Amino acid sequence: MNALALPPDFEGRVRRQEPMSRHTSWRVGGPAEVFFTPKDADDLARFIRGLDADTPVLWIGLGSNLLVRDGGIRGAVIDTHGVFAELERLGDEEVYCGSGVACAKLAKQCVKWGLGPAEFFAGIPGTLGGALAMNAGAFGGETWNHVISVATLDRQGVRRERPASDYSVGYRHVQGPADEWFLGARLRFEPRPDVSSEDIRVLLARRKASQPIGEWSCGSVFTNPPGDHAARLIESCGLKGFRIGGARVSEMHANFIVNDGTATATDIERLIAHVMRTVKERHGIELKPEVRIVGEAR
């Protein structure tokens, strides 16, 4: 395979064959052909414009909700966490948040500003960019309920601001213009002078009591089918604790798959398939993965 060609001024700034296990919350994944951390949006636009039109591009934040196969990723991986880090109040009810900001940080800052309901963002284990891409939610709240507009960048390096109405949004699903990525969003909340950091602590305590926080996982693996919960279906099949290699269904929450430290991406993907097949056989319900699976088999 020929090495991916880059503009000369970027050649010394990329990492080639970067292990994606360093950048995913499951701690698995083969190497990225090219791994690039831009300085800012203008720097990224120049990098994107310099790539061949057929070069695959994957944006990542904290690497949650992402399974990278053991064979790695062809093309360029863009590291956004901590890069698009703007977080500012625009008015009484509006906030601008960059796509690289951790959702937990957004929640905490909105509480300081007396805005809500934003506390639910503390339960989303990723950045705003990922939350925008999948309409992530927690504790009954969903990201796109608060989106006014988004800032985007396309394959030609063109930046745009698009209203929320340009996107079709549903439960853990967002569809919009092709080959555009989120740089950030304007969000609307309500003045909540009585909101406090204690509200976040209560929510996080609930999460800690019911989810395997501290173990290597991606968050929830499957979306909830209409009128039911994926965790209930998986648990009813007796799959809590079921293991393939170093991957197992969490005993604490059946919609989590954890890496015991020895799992490969193949172990995890095989376990996902086994859970789906078992639930389909027992209940006639086809679970849909919430996690995004990318890359090539070893």
PADRENPA-315746 format. One line per field, with one value per residue: residue number from 1; residue in one letter; x, y, z of N, C-alpha, C in turn. Coordinates in nm, 2 decimals. Layout:
<marlos>
nr	[NUM/...]
rest	[a/...]
neast	[X/...]
nnorth	[Y/...]
nup	[Z/...]
caeast	[X/...]
canorth	[Y/...]
caup	[Z/...]
ceast	[X/...]
cnorth	[Y/...]
cup	[Z/...]
</marlos>
This chain:
<marlos>
nr	[1/2/3/4/5/6/7/8/9/10/11/12/13/14/15/16/17/18/19/20/21/22/23/24/25/26/27/28/29/30/31/32/33/34/35/36/37/38/39/40/41/42/43/44/45/46/47/48/49/50/51/52/53/54/55/56/57/58/59/60/61/62/63/64/65/66/67/68/69/70/71/72/73/74/75/76/77/78/79/80/81/82/83/84/85/86/87/88/89/90/91/92/93/94/95/96/97/98/99/100/101/102/103/104/105/106/107/108/109/110/111/112/113/114/115/116/117/118/119/120/121/122/123/124/125/126/127/128/129/130/131/132/133/134/135/136/137/138/139/140/141/142/143/144/145/146/147/148/149/150/151/152/153/154/155/156/157/158/159/160/161/162/163/164/165/166/167/168/169/170/171/172/173/174/175/176/177/178/179/180/181/182/183/184/185/186/187/188/189/190/191/192/193/194/195/196/197/198/199/200/201/202/203/204/205/206/207/208/209/210/211/212/213/214/215/216/217/218/219/220/221/222/223/224/225/226/227/228/229/230/231/232/233/234/235/236/237/238/239/240/241/242/243/244/245/246/247/248/249/250/251/252/253/254/255/256/257/258/259/260/261/262/263/264/265/266/267/268/269/270/271/272/273/274/275/276/277/278/279/280/281/282/283/284/285/286/287/288/289/290/291/292/293/294/295/296/297/298]
rest	[m/n/a/l/a/l/p/p/d/f/e/g/r/v/r/r/q/e/p/m/s/r/h/t/s/w/r/v/g/g/p/a/e/v/f/f/t/p/k/d/a/d/d/l/a/r/f/i/r/g/l/d/a/d/t/p/v/l/w/i/g/l/g/s/n/l/l/v/r/d/g/g/i/r/g/a/v/i/d/t/h/g/v/f/a/e/l/e/r/l/g/d/e/e/v/y/c/g/s/g/v/a/c/a/k/l/a/k/q/c/v/k/w/g/l/g/p/a/e/f/f/a/g/i/p/g/t/l/g/g/a/l/a/m/n/a/g/a/f/g/g/e/t/w/n/h/v/i/s/v/a/t/l/d/r/q/g/v/r/r/e/r/p/a/s/d/y/s/v/g/y/r/h/v/q/g/p/a/d/e/w/f/l/g/a/r/l/r/f/e/p/r/p/d/v/s/s/e/d/i/r/v/l/l/a/r/r/k/a/s/q/p/i/g/e/w/s/c/g/s/v/f/t/n/p/p/g/d/h/a/a/r/l/i/e/s/c/g/l/k/g/f/r/i/g/g/a/r/v/s/e/m/h/a/n/f/i/v/n/d/g/t/a/t/a/t/d/i/e/r/l/i/a/h/v/m/r/t/v/k/e/r/h/g/i/e/l/k/p/e/v/r/i/v/g/e/a/r]
neast	[0.08/0.06/0.20/-0.01/-0.03/0.07/0.04/0.35/0.40/0.26/0.36/0.55/0.39/0.21/0.11/0.20/0.07/-0.05/-0.15/-0.48/-0.59/-0.49/-0.66/-0.93/-1.22/-1.26/-1.01/-0.90/-0.81/-0.67/-0.39/-0.40/-0.37/-0.29/-0.27/-0.39/-0.37/-0.52/-0.43/-0.63/-0.95/-0.89/-0.64/-0.71/-0.88/-0.70/-0.55/-0.74/-0.81/-0.58/-0.58/-0.62/-0.92/-1.05/-0.96/-1.03/-1.18/-1.19/-1.34/-1.26/-1.33/-1.33/-1.33/-1.52/-1.81/-1.72/-1.58/-1.29/-1.16/-0.93/-0.75/-0.71/-0.73/-0.77/-0.66/-0.72/-0.73/-0.89/-0.81/-1.01/-1.05/-1.01/-0.92/-1.12/-1.23/-1.39/-1.60/-1.86/-2.08/-2.35/-2.57/-2.87/-2.99/-2.84/-2.56/-2.23/-2.06/-1.77/-1.69/-1.50/-1.52/-1.56/-1.86/-1.93/-1.79/-1.93/-2.18/-2.12/-2.03/-2.26/-2.42/-2.28/-2.34/-2.60/-2.79/-3.02/-3.22/-2.92/-2.78/-2.79/-2.60/-2.37/-2.38/-2.30/-2.05/-1.85/-1.75/-1.89/-1.90/-1.93/-2.17/-2.34/-2.33/-2.47/-2.70/-2.68/-2.78/-2.89/-3.02/-3.28/-3.26/-3.18/-2.94/-3.00/-3.23/-3.16/-3.02/-2.96/-2.81/-2.55/-2.19/-2.00/-1.76/-1.65/-1.54/-1.40/-1.29/-1.45/-1.62/-1.93/-2.24/-2.51/-2.87/-3.05/-3.27/-3.17/-3.12/-3.22/-3.35/-3.35/-3.41/-3.11/-3.00/-2.89/-2.92/-2.77/-2.62/-2.39/-2.05/-1.97/-1.85/-1.89/-1.80/-1.88/-2.15/-2.44/-2.63/-2.94/-3.06/-3.25/-3.29/-3.20/-3.19/-3.19/-3.04/-2.77/-2.43/-2.47/-2.69/-2.58/-2.40/-2.57/-2.69/-2.47/-2.40/-2.61/-2.56/-2.31/-2.38/-2.52/-2.39/-2.09/-1.87/-1.54/-1.44/-1.31/-1.51/-1.75/-1.96/-2.32/-2.40/-2.61/-2.90/-3.21/-3.49/-3.82/-4.04/-3.91/-3.62/-3.28/-3.10/-3.27/-3.36/-3.13/-3.03/-3.24/-3.19/-3.00/-2.74/-2.57/-2.24/-2.15/-1.89/-1.65/-1.33/-1.14/-1.35/-1.66/-2.01/-2.13/-2.18/-2.30/-2.45/-2.64/-2.63/-2.38/-2.05/-1.75/-1.40/-1.16/-0.90/-0.75/-0.89/-0.95/-1.04/-1.18/-1.28/-1.47/-1.64/-1.74/-1.87/-2.07/-2.22/-2.30/-2.47/-2.67/-2.77/-2.87/-3.07/-3.24/-3.32/-3.44/-3.64/-3.73/-3.66/-3.46/-3.18/-3.01/-2.69/-2.56/-2.31/-2.04/-1.89/-1.58/-1.31/-1.08/-1.07/-0.81]
nnorth	[-0.12/0.22/0.50/0.75/1.05/1.37/1.73/1.91/2.08/1.98/1.73/1.68/1.70/1.51/1.19/0.88/0.55/0.54/0.40/0.33/0.24/0.40/0.61/0.55/0.48/0.22/0.11/-0.03/-0.12/-0.09/0.06/0.40/0.52/0.79/1.03/1.32/1.63/1.93/2.28/2.48/2.58/2.69/2.59/2.32/2.33/2.39/2.15/1.95/2.04/1.97/1.70/1.41/1.37/1.13/1.03/0.87/1.02/1.05/1.19/1.23/1.25/1.21/0.94/0.77/0.56/0.44/0.18/0.07/-0.14/-0.42/-0.41/-0.15/0.19/0.32/0.61/0.94/1.04/1.27/1.45/1.60/1.67/1.91/2.09/2.24/2.42/2.63/2.79/2.98/3.23/3.36/3.52/3.58/3.33/3.18/2.98/2.93/2.64/2.46/2.18/2.01/2.02/1.86/1.70/1.69/1.91/2.12/2.09/2.15/2.42/2.55/2.52/2.68/2.92/2.94/2.81/2.59/2.31/2.16/1.98/1.71/1.66/1.60/1.33/1.22/1.05/1.18/1.42/1.74/1.73/1.46/1.41/1.58/1.44/1.21/1.27/1.24/1.14/1.16/1.08/1.15/1.38/1.52/1.60/1.75/1.89/2.13/2.26/2.54/2.63/2.51/2.51/2.42/2.22/2.15/1.90/2.05/2.24/2.45/2.66/2.68/2.81/2.64/2.62/2.45/2.33/2.23/1.97/1.63/1.48/1.23/0.97/0.90/0.95/1.13/1.31/1.49/1.73/1.58/1.48/1.68/1.82/1.88/2.18/2.32/2.44/2.66/2.68/2.66/2.73/2.75/3.02/2.92/2.99/2.85/2.62/2.40/2.28/2.06/1.93/1.80/1.63/1.46/1.33/1.21/1.04/0.86/0.75/0.63/0.43/0.26/0.19/0.06/0.24/0.35/0.12/-0.01/0.08/0.16/0.32/0.30/0.02/-0.06/0.09/0.17/-0.03/0.05/0.12/-0.04/-0.16/-0.20/-0.31/-0.46/-0.66/-0.79/-0.88/-1.05/-1.26/-1.39/-1.30/-1.14/-1.10/-1.28/-1.38/-1.32/-1.39/-1.13/-0.96/-0.88/-0.89/-0.65/-0.71/-0.53/-0.35/-0.45/-0.34/-0.26/-0.33/-0.45/-0.41/-0.63/-0.57/-0.73/-0.76/-0.78/-0.58/-0.75/-0.94/-0.79/-0.71/-0.96/-1.03/-0.84/-0.92/-1.17/-1.11/-0.97/-1.17/-1.36/-1.21/-1.17/-1.43/-1.51/-1.31/-1.20/-0.95/-0.71/-0.59/-0.27/-0.15/0.12/0.21/0.31/0.13/0.10/0.09/-0.18/-0.54/-0.73]
nup	[0.00/-0.09/0.08/0.23/0.06/0.16/0.19/0.18/0.40/0.61/0.65/0.86/1.08/1.13/1.26/1.17/1.12/1.38/1.68/1.74/1.97/2.17/2.16/2.19/2.40/2.46/2.44/2.24/1.90/1.57/1.38/1.27/0.95/0.90/1.15/1.27/1.44/1.44/1.45/1.46/1.31/1.06/1.00/0.99/0.77/0.56/0.57/0.50/0.24/0.11/0.09/-0.12/-0.31/-0.27/-0.03/0.27/0.56/0.90/1.19/1.53/1.88/2.21/2.17/2.26/2.21/1.98/1.79/1.67/1.43/1.44/1.23/1.17/1.04/0.72/0.55/0.68/1.02/1.22/1.50/1.73/2.00/2.25/2.06/1.91/2.11/2.20/2.43/2.51/2.64/2.46/2.50/2.69/2.68/2.51/2.39/2.27/2.16/2.10/1.89/2.00/2.27/2.58/2.68/2.95/3.05/2.92/3.05/3.32/3.29/3.20/3.42/3.60/3.47/3.52/3.36/3.19/3.08/3.11/3.25/3.19/2.99/3.13/3.16/2.92/2.76/2.60/2.34/2.23/1.95/1.88/2.01/1.87/1.62/1.66/1.80/2.08/2.41/2.76/3.08/3.01/2.85/2.52/2.27/2.03/2.09/2.18/1.99/1.79/1.57/1.36/1.31/1.04/0.85/0.52/0.26/0.09/0.24/0.31/0.52/0.70/0.83/0.95/0.99/1.24/1.12/0.88/0.92/0.95/1.23/1.48/1.72/1.84/1.59/1.32/1.02/0.76/0.54/0.31/0.37/0.54/0.85/1.20/1.35/1.57/1.77/1.81/2.10/2.27/2.59/2.90/3.14/3.46/3.76/3.99/3.96/4.03/4.10/4.25/4.14/3.92/4.05/4.17/3.95/3.83/4.04/4.03/3.78/3.83/4.01/3.85/3.62/3.46/3.54/3.51/3.42/3.10/2.84/2.59/2.65/2.62/2.42/2.24/2.08/2.24/2.17/2.03/2.30/2.48/2.66/2.57/2.76/2.93/2.76/2.69/2.94/3.01/2.85/2.98/2.95/3.09/3.20/3.01/2.80/2.54/2.46/2.58/2.62/2.77/2.86/3.07/3.42/3.57/3.41/3.14/2.89/2.84/2.72/2.83/2.83/2.96/2.97/2.81/2.57/2.22/1.93/1.76/1.94/2.08/1.87/1.79/2.02/2.03/1.80/1.88/2.10/1.96/1.80/1.98/2.12/1.91/1.85/2.09/2.15/1.91/1.84/1.68/1.78/1.75/1.69/1.87/1.89/1.68/1.42/1.28/1.03/0.93/0.92/1.09]
caeast	[0.00/0.14/0.17/-0.10/0.04/0.03/0.11/0.48/0.41/0.19/0.42/0.61/0.30/0.12/0.16/0.17/0.05/-0.08/-0.24/-0.61/-0.61/-0.46/-0.76/-1.07/-1.25/-1.25/-0.87/-0.87/-0.81/-0.54/-0.33/-0.45/-0.27/-0.25/-0.34/-0.36/-0.43/-0.50/-0.42/-0.75/-1.03/-0.82/-0.53/-0.77/-0.93/-0.58/-0.51/-0.84/-0.80/-0.46/-0.59/-0.69/-1.07/-1.10/-0.90/-1.13/-1.15/-1.27/-1.32/-1.28/-1.32/-1.28/-1.32/-1.63/-1.91/-1.64/-1.50/-1.20/-1.12/-0.79/-0.67/-0.68/-0.81/-0.71/-0.70/-0.68/-0.81/-0.87/-0.83/-1.07/-1.06/-0.93/-0.89/-1.23/-1.26/-1.46/-1.72/-1.89/-2.22/-2.38/-2.69/-2.94/-3.03/-2.76/-2.42/-2.16/-1.98/-1.69/-1.71/-1.40/-1.55/-1.62/-2.00/-1.93/-1.75/-2.04/-2.28/-2.07/-2.03/-2.40/-2.47/-2.22/-2.41/-2.75/-2.87/-3.05/-3.16/-2.80/-2.71/-2.78/-2.47/-2.26/-2.39/-2.26/-1.91/-1.78/-1.74/-2.01/-1.91/-1.99/-2.31/-2.42/-2.33/-2.57/-2.81/-2.66/-2.87/-2.87/-3.11/-3.40/-3.23/-3.12/-2.86/-3.05/-3.34/-3.11/-2.94/-3.01/-2.74/-2.42/-2.08/-1.95/-1.65/-1.67/-1.42/-1.32/-1.24/-1.54/-1.69/-2.07/-2.33/-2.64/-2.97/-3.09/-3.37/-3.11/-3.09/-3.32/-3.30/-3.44/-3.35/-2.97/-2.99/-2.88/-2.88/-2.76/-2.54/-2.28/-1.91/-1.95/-1.83/-1.93/-1.70/-1.94/-2.30/-2.51/-2.73/-3.03/-3.11/-3.34/-3.24/-3.23/-3.11/-3.18/-2.96/-2.64/-2.35/-2.53/-2.78/-2.49/-2.34/-2.68/-2.71/-2.35/-2.40/-2.70/-2.49/-2.20/-2.44/-2.59/-2.31/-1.95/-1.78/-1.40/-1.39/-1.30/-1.63/-1.78/-2.10/-2.42/-2.37/-2.72/-3.01/-3.33/-3.60/-3.94/-4.11/-3.84/-3.48/-3.18/-3.04/-3.36/-3.37/-3.00/-3.03/-3.34/-3.14/-2.90/-2.61/-2.48/-2.12/-2.11/-1.75/-1.57/-1.20/-1.13/-1.47/-1.77/-2.12/-2.12/-2.27/-2.37/-2.55/-2.63/-2.61/-2.24/-1.95/-1.63/-1.27/-1.09/-0.76/-0.69/-0.98/-0.92/-1.17/-1.25/-1.35/-1.58/-1.74/-1.80/-1.97/-2.19/-2.29/-2.36/-2.58/-2.78/-2.83/-2.94/-3.19/-3.33/-3.37/-3.53/-3.74/-3.77/-3.63/-3.33/-3.11/-2.93/-2.58/-2.54/-2.16/-2.00/-1.78/-1.50/-1.18/-1.06/-1.02/-0.67]
canorth	[0.00/0.34/0.59/0.86/1.17/1.49/1.86/1.91/2.16/1.90/1.60/1.66/1.72/1.40/1.06/0.77/0.42/0.57/0.30/0.39/0.19/0.51/0.72/0.50/0.45/0.07/0.08/-0.13/-0.06/-0.09/0.19/0.50/0.55/0.92/1.09/1.47/1.72/2.06/2.39/2.55/2.55/2.73/2.49/2.20/2.35/2.37/2.01/1.88/2.07/1.91/1.56/1.36/1.37/0.99/0.99/0.87/1.11/1.02/1.28/1.17/1.33/1.13/0.80/0.69/0.52/0.41/0.06/0.06/-0.28/-0.44/-0.38/-0.01/0.28/0.38/0.75/1.04/1.06/1.41/1.46/1.73/1.70/2.01/2.18/2.33/2.43/2.75/2.78/3.11/3.26/3.46/3.60/3.53/3.19/3.11/2.94/2.86/2.54/2.40/2.04/1.94/2.04/1.75/1.72/1.71/2.05/2.20/2.08/2.22/2.56/2.59/2.53/2.81/3.03/2.94/2.78/2.45/2.19/2.12/1.89/1.58/1.65/1.53/1.18/1.18/1.03/1.22/1.56/1.79/1.69/1.33/1.43/1.63/1.35/1.10/1.31/1.17/1.19/1.10/1.13/1.21/1.49/1.50/1.71/1.84/1.97/2.26/2.32/2.65/2.62/2.44/2.55/2.30/2.23/2.04/1.84/2.16/2.33/2.56/2.67/2.72/2.80/2.59/2.61/2.31/2.28/2.16/1.83/1.54/1.43/1.13/0.90/0.86/0.95/1.27/1.31/1.62/1.74/1.48/1.53/1.80/1.79/1.98/2.25/2.36/2.47/2.75/2.60/2.74/2.68/2.84/3.06/2.83/3.04/2.75/2.50/2.40/2.17/1.94/1.86/1.72/1.53/1.36/1.25/1.13/0.93/0.76/0.68/0.54/0.32/0.16/0.17/0.02/0.36/0.31/0.01/0.03/0.05/0.27/0.37/0.21/-0.04/-0.07/0.18/0.11/-0.05/0.12/0.07/-0.14/-0.13/-0.30/-0.38/-0.56/-0.77/-0.87/-0.95/-1.16/-1.37/-1.45/-1.27/-1.06/-1.17/-1.36/-1.34/-1.37/-1.34/-1.03/-0.88/-0.94/-0.81/-0.60/-0.76/-0.41/-0.30/-0.54/-0.27/-0.22/-0.44/-0.40/-0.48/-0.66/-0.54/-0.82/-0.78/-0.72/-0.53/-0.86/-1.00/-0.70/-0.72/-1.09/-1.03/-0.76/-1.00/-1.28/-1.05/-0.94/-1.29/-1.42/-1.14/-1.19/-1.57/-1.52/-1.21/-1.16/-0.81/-0.69/-0.47/-0.19/-0.09/0.26/0.23/0.32/0.04/0.15/0.03/-0.30/-0.65/-0.76]
caup	[0.00/-0.09/0.19/0.19/0.03/0.23/0.16/0.25/0.53/0.71/0.66/0.99/1.19/1.14/1.31/1.08/1.19/1.52/1.74/1.78/2.10/2.25/2.14/2.21/2.54/2.47/2.44/2.13/1.76/1.50/1.36/1.17/0.84/0.93/1.26/1.26/1.54/1.38/1.55/1.46/1.20/0.94/0.98/0.94/0.63/0.47/0.56/0.43/0.10/0.05/0.07/-0.24/-0.29/-0.23/0.10/0.38/0.67/1.02/1.30/1.66/2.00/2.32/2.13/2.31/2.10/1.86/1.78/1.56/1.41/1.47/1.11/1.16/0.96/0.60/0.54/0.78/1.14/1.27/1.64/1.76/2.14/2.30/1.96/1.89/2.25/2.24/2.51/2.55/2.64/2.36/2.54/2.81/2.66/2.40/2.42/2.16/2.21/2.00/1.88/2.08/2.42/2.65/2.72/3.09/3.07/2.88/3.15/3.44/3.27/3.19/3.56/3.65/3.41/3.56/3.24/3.19/3.14/3.05/3.34/3.13/2.91/3.21/3.14/2.78/2.77/2.47/2.31/2.17/1.81/1.88/2.05/1.75/1.51/1.68/1.89/2.20/2.52/2.89/3.18/2.95/2.76/2.40/2.23/1.93/2.14/2.22/1.88/1.71/1.44/1.37/1.22/0.97/0.75/0.42/0.20/0.02/0.34/0.32/0.65/0.69/0.95/0.91/1.09/1.28/1.02/0.77/0.96/1.00/1.36/1.55/1.84/1.81/1.45/1.26/0.88/0.71/0.42/0.31/0.37/0.63/0.99/1.29/1.42/1.69/1.76/1.90/2.17/2.35/2.72/2.97/3.27/3.57/3.87/4.11/3.92/4.10/4.07/4.32/4.05/3.84/4.13/4.19/3.83/3.82/4.14/3.97/3.67/3.88/4.07/3.76/3.50/3.50/3.53/3.56/3.33/2.96/2.76/2.49/2.68/2.57/2.29/2.15/2.11/2.29/2.07/2.08/2.40/2.56/2.68/2.53/2.87/2.98/2.67/2.70/3.07/3.01/2.78/3.06/2.89/3.18/3.23/2.90/2.76/2.43/2.48/2.69/2.62/2.84/2.89/3.21/3.52/3.63/3.31/3.03/2.76/2.83/2.70/2.89/2.80/3.08/2.95/2.71/2.46/2.09/1.87/1.71/2.05/2.11/1.76/1.79/2.13/1.98/1.71/1.96/2.17/1.87/1.75/2.09/2.15/1.80/1.86/2.20/2.15/1.78/1.83/1.62/1.84/1.66/1.76/1.89/1.87/1.54/1.40/1.16/1.01/0.86/1.00/1.08]
ceast	[0.09/0.10/0.08/-0.02/-0.02/0.10/0.24/0.48/0.33/0.27/0.49/0.52/0.20/0.19/0.11/0.16/0.03/-0.18/-0.37/-0.65/-0.58/-0.57/-0.90/-1.09/-1.25/-1.10/-0.83/-0.86/-0.67/-0.50/-0.41/-0.34/-0.21/-0.33/-0.30/-0.44/-0.41/-0.48/-0.55/-0.83/-0.96/-0.71/-0.59/-0.82/-0.81/-0.54/-0.61/-0.83/-0.68/-0.47/-0.66/-0.84/-1.12/-1.03/-1.01/-1.09/-1.25/-1.23/-1.34/-1.27/-1.25/-1.28/-1.42/-1.73/-1.84/-1.56/-1.42/-1.14/-0.97/-0.69/-0.64/-0.77/-0.72/-0.76/-0.65/-0.78/-0.78/-0.91/-0.88/-1.07/-0.96/-0.88/-1.00/-1.29/-1.33/-1.58/-1.76/-2.04/-2.25/-2.50/-2.75/-2.97/-2.94/-2.62/-2.36/-2.06/-1.90/-1.71/-1.61/-1.42/-1.61/-1.76/-2.01/-1.89/-1.86/-2.15/-2.24/-2.07/-2.17/-2.46/-2.41/-2.29/-2.56/-2.84/-2.90/-3.17/-3.04/-2.72/-2.69/-2.66/-2.36/-2.27/-2.35/-2.11/-1.83/-1.78/-1.87/-2.02/-1.97/-2.14/-2.40/-2.43/-2.44/-2.68/-2.80/-2.75/-2.83/-2.97/-3.23/-3.38/-3.16/-3.05/-2.93/-3.18/-3.30/-3.03/-3.02/-2.95/-2.61/-2.32/-2.02/-1.83/-1.66/-1.54/-1.34/-1.27/-1.32/-1.62/-1.83/-2.13/-2.46/-2.74/-3.00/-3.19/-3.31/-3.08/-3.21/-3.27/-3.40/-3.36/-3.22/-2.94/-2.99/-2.84/-2.88/-2.67/-2.42/-2.15/-1.89/-1.93/-1.85/-1.80/-1.75/-2.09/-2.34/-2.62/-2.81/-3.07/-3.20/-3.27/-3.29/-3.15/-3.10/-3.09/-2.82/-2.56/-2.39/-2.62/-2.69/-2.44/-2.45/-2.69/-2.59/-2.34/-2.50/-2.63/-2.38/-2.26/-2.50/-2.50/-2.16/-1.85/-1.64/-1.35/-1.39/-1.43/-1.65/-1.90/-2.20/-2.39/-2.48/-2.82/-3.12/-3.43/-3.72/-4.01/-4.04/-3.70/-3.39/-3.13/-3.14/-3.36/-3.24/-3.00/-3.13/-3.29/-3.02/-2.75/-2.52/-2.36/-2.07/-1.98/-1.71/-1.43/-1.19/-1.24/-1.58/-1.89/-2.12/-2.22/-2.35/-2.48/-2.53/-2.61/-2.47/-2.15/-1.82/-1.51/-1.20/-0.95/-0.69/-0.77/-0.91/-1.06/-1.25/-1.34/-1.48/-1.69/-1.81/-1.90/-2.09/-2.28/-2.37/-2.48/-2.70/-2.85/-2.91/-3.07/-3.29/-3.39/-3.47/-3.65/-3.80/-3.75/-3.48/-3.27/-3.02/-2.82/-2.58/-2.40/-2.13/-1.88/-1.71/-1.37/-1.19/-1.02/-0.87/-0.64]
cnorth	[0.12/0.43/0.71/0.98/1.29/1.61/1.86/1.98/2.08/1.77/1.58/1.67/1.61/1.28/0.95/0.64/0.44/0.47/0.37/0.34/0.30/0.62/0.67/0.46/0.30/0.03/-0.03/-0.06/-0.06/0.05/0.27/0.52/0.69/0.97/1.23/1.54/1.86/2.16/2.46/2.51/2.58/2.63/2.36/2.21/2.33/2.22/1.93/1.91/2.00/1.76/1.52/1.35/1.23/0.94/0.98/0.96/1.07/1.12/1.20/1.27/1.25/0.98/0.71/0.66/0.49/0.28/0.06/-0.08/-0.29/-0.41/-0.23/0.07/0.34/0.52/0.83/1.04/1.20/1.41/1.60/1.77/1.80/2.11/2.28/2.34/2.55/2.71/2.91/3.14/3.38/3.55/3.53/3.38/3.11/3.09/2.89/2.76/2.47/2.25/1.95/1.95/1.91/1.78/1.75/1.86/2.14/2.20/2.16/2.37/2.62/2.61/2.65/2.93/3.04/2.90/2.63/2.43/2.14/2.01/1.75/1.56/1.58/1.38/1.13/1.17/1.06/1.37/1.60/1.74/1.55/1.33/1.48/1.53/1.24/1.14/1.24/1.23/1.11/1.16/1.20/1.33/1.45/1.62/1.81/1.92/2.11/2.33/2.43/2.64/2.55/2.51/2.42/2.33/2.12/1.99/1.94/2.26/2.46/2.55/2.73/2.73/2.75/2.59/2.47/2.25/2.21/2.01/1.75/1.46/1.34/1.08/0.85/0.85/1.10/1.25/1.45/1.62/1.65/1.55/1.66/1.75/1.91/2.04/2.30/2.39/2.58/2.67/2.70/2.66/2.78/2.89/2.98/2.88/2.95/2.63/2.51/2.27/2.04/1.86/1.76/1.60/1.42/1.27/1.16/1.01/0.82/0.68/0.58/0.42/0.22/0.13/0.14/0.13/0.31/0.19/0.06/-0.02/0.17/0.35/0.26/0.15/-0.04/0.05/0.10/0.09/0.02/0.05/-0.03/-0.08/-0.24/-0.38/-0.49/-0.68/-0.86/-0.95/-1.06/-1.28/-1.44/-1.42/-1.19/-1.15/-1.26/-1.30/-1.40/-1.31/-1.25/-0.94/-0.95/-0.84/-0.78/-0.67/-0.65/-0.36/-0.37/-0.47/-0.21/-0.34/-0.38/-0.48/-0.50/-0.63/-0.62/-0.83/-0.72/-0.66/-0.64/-0.93/-0.92/-0.71/-0.85/-1.10/-0.95/-0.84/-1.11/-1.23/-1.02/-1.06/-1.36/-1.35/-1.16/-1.33/-1.58/-1.43/-1.17/-1.01/-0.80/-0.57/-0.40/-0.13/0.06/0.30/0.23/0.23/0.08/0.07/-0.11/-0.41/-0.67/-0.85]
cup	[0.00/0.02/0.14/0.17/0.10/0.17/0.24/0.38/0.64/0.74/0.80/1.10/1.21/1.21/1.22/1.16/1.34/1.57/1.79/1.92/2.20/2.25/2.15/2.35/2.56/2.48/2.35/2.00/1.70/1.46/1.25/1.07/0.87/1.05/1.28/1.37/1.49/1.49/1.57/1.33/1.06/0.90/0.93/0.80/0.53/0.45/0.48/0.28/0.03/0.03/-0.06/-0.21/-0.24/-0.10/0.20/0.49/0.78/1.13/1.43/1.77/2.11/2.29/2.20/2.19/1.97/1.88/1.66/1.55/1.42/1.35/1.09/1.06/0.84/0.59/0.66/0.90/1.19/1.42/1.68/1.91/2.18/2.19/1.94/2.03/2.30/2.32/2.56/2.55/2.55/2.40/2.66/2.80/2.57/2.44/2.29/2.22/2.10/2.01/1.97/2.23/2.47/2.70/2.87/3.12/3.03/2.99/3.27/3.41/3.26/3.33/3.62/3.60/3.45/3.45/3.25/3.09/3.05/3.13/3.27/3.04/3.00/3.20/3.01/2.78/2.65/2.46/2.24/2.02/1.80/1.91/1.94/1.64/1.53/1.77/2.02/2.31/2.65/2.98/3.12/2.86/2.63/2.34/2.13/1.97/2.17/2.11/1.80/1.57/1.46/1.27/1.17/0.88/0.65/0.36/0.13/0.11/0.36/0.45/0.63/0.82/0.90/1.02/1.12/1.18/0.90/0.79/0.99/1.12/1.42/1.67/1.79/1.66/1.40/1.11/0.83/0.58/0.42/0.31/0.44/0.77/1.08/1.36/1.56/1.67/1.86/1.97/2.26/2.48/2.78/3.10/3.38/3.69/3.99/4.08/3.99/4.07/4.15/4.23/3.96/3.92/4.16/4.07/3.81/3.92/4.09/3.86/3.73/3.95/3.98/3.64/3.54/3.47/3.59/3.48/3.18/2.88/2.67/2.54/2.64/2.43/2.19/2.19/2.17/2.19/2.12/2.19/2.49/2.58/2.64/2.65/2.93/2.89/2.68/2.83/3.07/2.94/2.86/3.02/2.98/3.22/3.12/2.83/2.63/2.44/2.60/2.69/2.69/2.85/3.04/3.30/3.58/3.54/3.18/2.89/2.75/2.81/2.74/2.84/2.93/3.08/2.85/2.58/2.33/2.03/1.81/1.82/2.08/2.00/1.76/1.91/2.10/1.89/1.78/2.04/2.08/1.82/1.86/2.12/2.03/1.81/1.97/2.20/2.02/1.76/1.78/1.69/1.73/1.73/1.76/1.86/1.72/1.52/1.27/1.15/0.94/0.96/0.99/0.96]
</marlos>
